[in-house]
């Protein structure tokens, strides 16, 4: 009987139960489906960030889908795939609903601190301010009217509904206005002392001013 020669490698796909290579199939099942989903979410987020950036600097009518795609690092057909058309994309950008969900997500007694921190972390960590694009409404003509209406109903009036006591609408607008002042100084004027200060320190100093407007 001939002894099999040494040094030969094992067959590359040794069958496991059911005739499949067990080790390879387990790894594929755990990891393969997740990557495309993550890529799609990242692409959608990049497109929305790009559209917000451009809307803050140009009139809506002058912004093309190609400009959005170029800034987001994707193709124009991908923008159409995810958002349908330019109007649908900018309807998302000009809505504050999801931003308000996060901005107002704290108990009332802690809301001032939460709002200030959320605004600052949005600019420093996520590259997106939850409310600051309202200051560019004058650039947008009729689209600016949509921005203003959305801001009133989705941010200011929604906050007012959480407040009790007299003057809830005024107090809500004053609180949001105080927050916007910080956003302008931090994100647009880019104050050097402000941006050199730790977020925690800014929150400690500024949040009481926002919270004071929420009180009756």
N, C-alpha and C positions, 0 to 999 in steps of 0.2 A: 504494500500500500504506500502511495506517495504522500509524503508529508507536505502540507500546504506551505508555500513560501512565506517567509516572514517579511515584515516591512510594508505589507499591503494595508491600505486604509479601509475602514469599514464602509459599507454602502452608505451613500449620503442621506438616504431617507429610509431609515429602518422603520418598518411599520409598527405602530402601536395597536391598541384595541380598535377594532373597526377598520383596520387597514390604513390609518392615518398616522403620521408622525406626531406622537403625543406632545412632545416638548414644544415643537414649533406651533402647533395649533393653539395651545393654551396661551402663549404669549400674544399671538395675533388677536385672539378673541378679547384679551384684556385691553389692548392699546389701539388697535387700528381704527375703530369707529370714532374715537374721541377727537382725533386731530382735525378732520375737516370741520367739525362743529366749532372748535376753538378758532380755527382760521376764519370762518365766516363771521363769528362774533367780533373778532379783532378788526376785520375789514369793515364791518358796519360801523364800529366805533370810530375808526380812522376817517371814514367818509363823513360822519356827523361832525367830528372835530374840524375837518377841513371846511365843511360848509359853514360852520359857526365862525371860523376864522375869517373867511372871505366876506361873510355877511357883515362883520364888524368893520370892514374896510372898504367895501364897494356896495353900490346900489344893487338891489336884487336883480334888476333887469340886465345889469352888465355882467353878471356871473354866469359862466357857462358850466355845463356838466364836465367838460374837458378840464377846466380849471380846477374844479373840485377833485376830479380823479387824479390829476397830476399832483396836487398837494397831498392827497391821501396815499399816493403810491400804488394806485390800482388803475384798472382800465375803465374807460367810460361805459362800456357795456356792462361791467360788473356793477356800477352805480345804478344803471337801469334795472339790472336783475334784482337788486336788493330793495330799491325804492320806487321803481316803476317809471317815474319821470321827475323833472325838475320841481314841479309844483308839489308833488307828494313829498319829496325830500325836504323842501324848505317849509312845508307845513309842519314837519317834525321839528325842524330847527327853531321855528318861531313859536312852538308850544313850550310852556313852562311847566306842564303838568307833572312829568316825571321828576323834574328838578325840584319842584315844590314838595313832592312826596318825601324826598331825602332832606331837604332844607328844614322842613317843619316836623321832622320825625324825632321829637323829644318831649318829655313832660313840660308843661308850661313854665314851671318854676326853674327849669334848666334850659329853656329854649334860647335865651340870649347867648349863652355860652356855645350852645350847639350850632346856632346859625353862624356865629363868627368863625368858629373852628371849621365848619363845613365850607364856608366861602374860601378861607385861606388854604385849606388842604386841597380844595378843588383847583386852585391856581398853581400851587406848588407841586402837587403830586399827580393830578389828573389832567392838567393843562386845560381845564374848562371851568369857568365861573358859572354858578347856577343861575344867576340873575343879571349879570352885568351887561348882556347884550341889549337890554332895554335902552341903554343910553345911546345906542346907535339908531334908534327909531327915526330920528329926523332925516337920516340918510335915505330912508326906504320908501318915501312917498306913500302910496296906498298900502304897501306892505307894512309900513311903520304903524299905520292905524291898527292892523291886525296884531302886531307886536304889543301895542299899548292895551288893546282890549284883552288879549290873552293874559298879560301881566296883571291887569286889574282883577280879573276873575280868578285866575289860577294861583296867584300869589297873595296880593294884598287882601282881597275879599275873603279868601280862604283862611288867612291868618286871623282876620277880624272875627270870623265865625267861632274861633276858639276862645276869644276873649269875652269875659263877662264885665258888667258894669257899664257906666256911661262912656260915650265917645270911643267905642271899640274900633270903628272904621278909621278915625283919626289916629288913634294909638297904633294901629297896625301899619298905616302908611308912614308914620314917623319912625317906627322901628325898622321898616324896610328901607326907608330913605337913609337912616343912619348906617345901615349895613351897606347900602350902595356907595355911600361916601368912602367907606373903607375900601371897597372893591375898586373904585376909581383911583384912589391914591396908591393902592398896592399894584393893581394890574395895568393901569393906563399911564398915570403919572410916574409910576415905578419909583416911589420915594426911596431914596438910598438908605436912610436910617430905618425906615419901616421894613424894607426887605432884608436888612442886615440883622433884624431882631428875630429871636426864636418865636415860632407860632404860639407856644404856651404863654410867653410873656405878653404878646399882643392880645391874646384871649383874655388874660387876667386884667389888662388895662381897659380893653374896649368893650367887652361883653356887658359890664354893668350899665353902660350907656344905652345899649340896645334893650337890655332887660327893663330898664327904667321906663322906656316908652310903652312897654307891654302892661305895666301896672296901672290900675284904675286911678 
